[in-house]
Amino acid sequence: MRRRTPAPPSPLPQRDGVDPVRVRLPPGNDWATVRDHLVARLPVGAEVVDGMLEAGRIVDADGRPVGRDSVYMPGMFVWFHRELPDEERVPFVIDVIHRDDHLVVADKPHFLATTPRGSHIAETALARLRRELDIPTLGAAHRLDRLTAGLVMFTVLPEERGAYQSLFRDRRVTKEYEAVAPYDPTLPLPRTVRSRIVKERGVLAAQEVEGEPNAVSRVELLEHRGGLARYRLTPSTGQTHQLRVHMSALGVPILGDPLYPVVTDPVPTGDFRRPLQLLARTLEFTDPVTGHAHRFVSRRVLKAWVSYGKWASPDI
């Protein structure tokens, strides 16, 4: 099997903690120029591509501007900075609870995406930490849903990223979550929930379907009062929205969930009230580089549990 040539280093620096976009020109002779391919590939229109080329904002591996008439060369790499969207700043601090030469473990607030994606680019945990810690090489070892708060792990050195990512891929990290949801005295707990969950591209909510289980979650009751309960959730798999799906299926959907059990109207931009009451509480693993045993614990609290009135009130 022919091995793909690795990409050369970017000739462009990061901007606001965000990497430039890298495009590798695919095999084929369907395009006469680099410009023709970019117009066909990028969802911004010919006028925008032409403007970027004329301004010298698209460069090759040597940092030289690509011209409008540059001949198409399969396998060639080009880079450019995307236009950043007008993002609403998430008005909560991201706390660093551990930092060494290999890892940064952050305590992410609700509403902050982990990595750049879609309409969330510079206003993400990764971009913020790169700027605040001045670590341009920082990369995510795993991801946490934008609406979920809690612990996220980042790697300092690109050459070590694969080792840390493999911890999550191979399920060698013990993760515990905490959630606030309705209390059902008839629901027998603790219990282990097993089901098959699928998430279709372009569909907001995941679904449980028939078939071999691919999602396993341990659900435990920690305490309850006033019709609410605090739960410990321990997933042994990592399907999209797994804990949210399983809690909803048990009849105790997590407070503040806009997707489960039913999809509700989107939360208006800038509305940071009533966050999803789900928290990634602990991460525990053996460091694949240093051999140290780590156990990190989030310092955050779920607002609906400590003050349900403040969480639920539309005026706060």
C-alpha positions as CSV (number, residue, x, y, z in Angstrom):
1,M,0.0,0.0,0.0
2,R,1.3,3.4,-0.9
3,R,1.8,5.6,2.1
4,R,0.7,9.2,2.0
5,T,3.4,11.8,2.3
6,P,3.1,13.6,5.6
7,A,2.1,17.2,5.5
8,P,4.9,19.8,5.8
9,P,4.7,22.3,8.7
10,S,2.4,25.2,8.3
11,P,4.1,28.3,6.9
12,L,1.5,30.5,8.6
13,P,1.3,31.1,12.4
14,Q,-1.8,30.6,14.5
15,R,-4.3,33.5,14.7
16,D,-6.2,34.0,18.0
17,G,-5.1,30.5,19.0
18,V,-6.6,29.0,15.8
19,D,-4.6,27.0,13.3
20,P,-4.7,28.0,9.6
21,V,-6.7,25.8,7.3
22,R,-4.6,23.3,5.4
23,V,-5.9,21.9,2.0
24,R,-4.2,19.0,0.2
25,L,-4.9,19.0,-3.5
26,P,-6.3,15.5,-4.4
27,P,-5.3,13.3,-7.3
28,G,-6.9,14.0,-10.7
29,N,-6.8,16.4,-13.6
30,D,-10.3,17.9,-13.2
31,W,-8.9,21.4,-12.4
32,A,-6.4,23.4,-14.5
33,T,-5.5,25.8,-11.6
34,V,-5.4,25.7,-7.8
35,R,-8.0,28.5,-8.0
36,D,-10.4,26.3,-9.9
37,H,-10.2,23.5,-7.3
38,L,-10.6,25.9,-4.3
39,V,-13.7,27.5,-5.9
40,A,-15.2,24.0,-6.3
41,R,-14.2,22.8,-2.8
42,L,-14.7,25.8,-0.5
43,P,-18.3,26.9,0.4
44,V,-17.5,30.6,0.2
45,G,-17.9,31.3,-3.5
46,A,-15.6,32.3,-6.4
47,E,-15.5,36.0,-5.4
48,V,-14.2,35.3,-1.9
49,V,-11.6,32.8,-3.2
50,D,-10.4,35.3,-5.8
51,G,-10.2,38.0,-3.2
52,M,-8.0,35.8,-1.0
53,L,-5.7,34.9,-3.9
54,E,-5.4,38.6,-4.9
55,A,-4.5,39.6,-1.4
56,G,-1.9,36.9,-1.1
57,R,-3.7,35.2,1.8
58,I,-3.4,31.6,0.3
59,V,0.1,30.3,0.5
60,D,2.1,27.2,-0.4
61,A,4.5,25.2,1.8
62,D,7.2,27.8,1.4
63,G,4.9,30.6,2.5
64,R,4.7,32.0,-1.1
65,P,1.3,33.4,-2.2
66,V,-0.5,31.2,-4.6
67,G,-1.6,33.1,-7.7
68,R,-4.9,32.9,-9.6
69,D,-3.1,31.2,-12.5
70,S,-1.0,28.7,-10.4
71,V,-1.1,25.4,-12.1
72,Y,-2.9,22.6,-10.3
73,M,-0.5,20.0,-8.8
74,P,-2.0,16.9,-7.2
75,G,-0.6,16.4,-3.7
76,M,0.3,20.1,-3.2
77,F,-0.6,21.7,0.1
78,V,-1.9,25.2,0.6
79,W,-2.8,27.1,3.7
80,F,-5.0,30.1,4.6
81,H,-6.7,31.7,7.6
82,R,-10.4,31.4,7.6
83,E,-12.6,34.4,8.4
84,L,-13.6,34.0,12.0
85,P,-17.3,34.2,12.7
86,D,-18.7,36.9,15.0
87,E,-18.8,34.8,18.1
88,E,-20.6,35.5,21.3
89,R,-18.1,35.3,24.2
90,V,-18.9,32.7,26.8
91,P,-18.7,34.8,30.0
92,F,-17.2,32.1,32.2
93,V,-13.6,31.3,33.1
94,I,-11.9,28.1,32.1
95,D,-9.8,26.9,35.0
96,V,-6.5,25.1,34.7
97,I,-6.3,22.4,37.4
98,H,-3.1,20.7,36.3
99,R,-0.2,21.7,34.0
100,D,3.1,20.0,33.4
101,D,5.5,19.5,30.5
102,H,3.1,17.0,28.9
103,L,-0.5,17.7,29.9
104,V,-2.9,20.5,30.7
105,V,-6.1,19.5,32.4
106,A,-8.8,22.2,32.3
107,D,-12.1,22.6,34.1
108,K,-14.3,23.7,31.2
109,P,-17.5,25.8,31.8
110,H,-20.8,25.1,30.2
111,F,-21.5,26.5,26.7
112,L,-17.8,26.5,25.7
113,A,-16.9,24.1,22.9
114,T,-13.7,22.0,23.3
115,T,-12.2,22.5,19.9
116,P,-12.9,24.7,16.8
117,R,-15.9,23.5,14.8
118,G,-18.8,25.0,12.9
119,S,-19.6,28.4,14.3
120,H,-17.4,28.0,17.4
121,I,-13.8,28.8,16.4
122,A,-11.8,31.2,18.5
123,E,-14.3,31.0,21.4
124,T,-13.4,27.4,22.3
125,A,-11.4,25.9,25.2
126,L,-8.5,25.0,22.9
127,A,-8.1,28.4,21.4
128,R,-8.5,30.2,24.7
129,L,-5.9,28.0,26.4
130,R,-3.4,28.4,23.6
131,R,-3.8,32.2,24.0
132,E,-3.9,32.4,27.8
133,L,-1.1,29.8,28.4
134,D,1.0,30.8,25.3
135,I,1.2,27.1,24.2
136,P,0.6,27.2,20.5
137,T,1.3,23.4,20.2
138,L,-1.6,22.6,22.6
139,G,-4.0,19.9,21.3
140,A,-7.0,18.1,22.6
141,A,-6.7,14.5,23.8
142,H,-10.5,14.1,23.7
143,R,-13.6,16.2,23.5
144,L,-16.4,17.2,25.8
145,D,-19.8,18.4,24.5
146,R,-20.2,22.2,24.4
147,L,-23.1,22.1,26.8
148,T,-21.3,19.8,29.3
149,A,-19.0,21.3,31.9
150,G,-16.0,19.7,33.5
151,L,-12.6,18.1,32.9
152,V,-10.9,18.1,29.5
153,M,-7.4,17.0,28.8
154,F,-5.0,18.6,26.4
155,T,-1.5,17.6,25.3
156,V,1.5,20.0,25.1
157,L,3.7,18.1,22.6
158,P,2.3,17.1,19.2
159,E,4.5,14.0,19.2
160,E,2.9,12.7,22.4
161,R,-0.7,13.4,21.4
162,G,-1.3,10.0,20.0
163,A,-0.3,8.3,23.2
164,Y,-2.8,10.3,25.2
165,Q,-5.6,10.0,22.7
166,S,-5.1,6.2,22.7
167,L,-6.0,6.2,26.4
168,F,-9.5,7.3,25.5
169,R,-9.7,5.1,22.4
170,D,-8.7,2.0,24.3
171,R,-10.9,2.9,27.3
172,R,-8.0,3.1,29.7
173,V,-9.4,6.3,31.3
174,T,-12.0,6.0,34.1
175,K,-14.4,8.9,33.7
176,E,-17.1,9.8,36.2
177,Y,-19.9,12.4,35.6
178,E,-22.4,14.0,37.8
179,A,-25.9,15.0,36.8
180,V,-29.0,16.7,38.3
181,A,-32.3,15.2,37.1
182,P,-35.8,14.4,38.4
183,Y,-36.0,11.9,41.3
184,D,-38.1,8.8,40.6
185,P,-38.5,6.6,43.7
186,T,-39.7,3.7,41.6
187,L,-36.5,3.6,39.5
188,P,-34.2,0.9,40.8
189,L,-30.7,2.1,41.2
190,P,-27.8,1.5,40.8
191,R,-28.1,-0.1,37.4
192,T,-26.1,-0.5,34.2
193,V,-27.8,0.7,31.0
194,R,-26.9,-1.0,27.8
195,S,-28.2,0.0,24.4
196,R,-27.3,0.7,20.8
197,I,-27.0,4.4,20.0
198,V,-26.7,6.0,16.5
199,K,-26.1,9.6,15.7
200,E,-26.8,10.6,12.1
201,R,-24.9,13.4,10.5
202,G,-27.0,16.5,10.3
203,V,-29.5,15.3,12.9
204,L,-29.4,17.0,16.3
205,A,-30.4,14.1,18.6
206,A,-29.0,10.6,18.8
207,Q,-31.3,7.6,18.8
208,E,-31.5,4.3,20.5
209,V,-32.1,1.5,18.0
210,E,-32.3,-2.3,17.9
211,G,-29.1,-4.2,17.7
212,E,-25.9,-5.1,19.5
213,P,-25.3,-2.6,22.4
214,N,-22.5,-0.1,21.7
215,A,-23.2,2.2,24.7
216,V,-22.8,1.2,28.4
217,S,-23.4,3.5,31.4
218,R,-23.5,2.9,35.1
219,V,-26.1,5.1,36.8
220,E,-26.0,5.6,40.6
221,L,-28.2,7.7,42.9
222,L,-26.1,9.9,45.2
223,E,-28.8,11.9,47.0
224,H,-32.2,13.4,46.5
225,R,-34.4,16.2,47.8
226,G,-37.5,18.1,46.7
227,G,-38.2,16.0,43.6
228,L,-34.6,16.3,42.3
229,A,-31.7,13.9,42.5
230,R,-28.0,14.0,42.1
231,Y,-26.6,11.1,40.1
232,R,-23.2,9.6,39.4
233,L,-22.8,8.4,35.8
234,T,-19.9,6.2,34.8
235,P,-19.7,5.5,31.0
236,S,-17.6,2.6,29.8
237,T,-18.1,3.6,26.2
238,G,-18.2,7.0,24.5
239,Q,-21.1,7.3,22.1
240,T,-22.3,10.8,21.2
241,H,-24.7,12.1,23.9
242,Q,-24.6,8.7,25.5
243,L,-25.3,9.8,29.1
244,R,-28.1,12.2,28.0
245,V,-29.8,9.5,26.0
246,H,-29.6,6.9,28.7
247,M,-30.9,9.2,31.4
248,S,-33.8,10.2,29.2
249,A,-34.6,6.6,28.4
250,L,-34.8,5.9,32.2
251,G,-37.4,8.6,32.5
252,V,-35.2,11.1,34.3
253,P,-33.8,13.4,31.6
254,I,-31.0,15.7,32.8
255,L,-32.1,19.2,33.7
256,G,-31.6,21.8,31.0
257,D,-31.2,19.3,28.1
258,P,-32.5,20.9,24.9
259,L,-32.5,17.6,22.9
260,Y,-33.8,14.8,25.2
261,P,-36.4,13.6,25.6
262,V,-37.6,16.0,22.8
263,V,-35.8,18.6,20.7
264,T,-36.8,22.1,21.8
265,D,-36.3,25.5,20.2
266,P,-32.7,26.5,20.0
267,V,-31.3,28.5,22.9
268,P,-30.9,32.1,21.6
269,T,-27.3,33.3,21.1
270,G,-25.9,34.8,24.3
271,D,-28.5,33.1,26.6
272,F,-26.3,31.4,29.1
273,R,-29.1,30.7,31.7
274,R,-30.1,27.2,32.7
275,P,-27.1,25.2,31.5
276,L,-27.3,21.5,31.1
277,Q,-26.8,20.0,34.5
278,L,-24.1,17.5,33.5
279,L,-20.5,17.7,34.7
280,A,-17.5,15.6,33.9
281,R,-16.4,15.2,37.5
282,T,-13.3,13.0,37.4
283,L,-10.6,11.6,35.1
284,E,-8.4,8.8,36.3
285,F,-5.6,7.1,34.3
286,T,-2.0,6.0,34.2
287,D,0.1,8.5,32.2
288,P,1.4,6.7,29.1
289,V,4.5,8.9,29.0
290,T,5.6,9.4,32.6
291,G,4.0,6.3,34.2
292,H,2.4,8.5,36.9
293,A,-1.1,7.6,38.2
294,H,-3.3,10.6,37.8
295,R,-6.7,11.4,39.3
296,F,-8.2,14.8,38.6
297,V,-11.4,16.2,40.1
298,S,-13.5,19.1,38.8
299,R,-14.1,21.9,41.3
300,R,-17.3,23.0,39.7
301,V,-20.8,22.5,41.2
302,L,-24.1,22.0,39.4
303,K,-26.1,25.1,39.9
304,A,-29.5,23.4,40.0
305,W,-28.4,21.3,42.9
306,V,-27.0,24.1,45.1
307,S,-29.7,26.7,44.1
308,Y,-32.5,25.4,42.0
309,G,-34.3,28.7,42.1
310,K,-31.4,30.6,40.7
311,W,-30.9,28.0,37.9
312,A,-34.6,27.9,37.0
313,S,-35.5,31.6,37.2
314,P,-35.7,33.3,33.8
315,D,-34.7,36.6,35.3
316,I,-31.2,35.4,36.4
